[in-house]
Amino acid sequence: MSKNEEVKLDGILKALFSTSQQVLINFINRMFGTDYCYGDVAVTYGKTEFPLEDFNYDFIKADLILNFL
């Protein structure tokens, strides 16, 4: 897969994850073999930057952090 294709796929997945919680839960269930029920689970989005332990103003950055409650 080329870098351009990776960037497009990343954008598509981010759009899918932010469009509908029902779509997101169905996707997670299929990918990981889980059985979350849409009405029983709340999905929240967590912060995506975390400072490194050396306090050197460096951060670990993530595209997406999901919490299932």
Buried (B, 14 or more C-beta within 10 A) or exposed (E): EEEEEEEEEEEEEEEEBEEEBEEBBEBBBEEEEEEBEBEEBEBEEEEEEEEEEEEEEEEEEEEEEEEEE
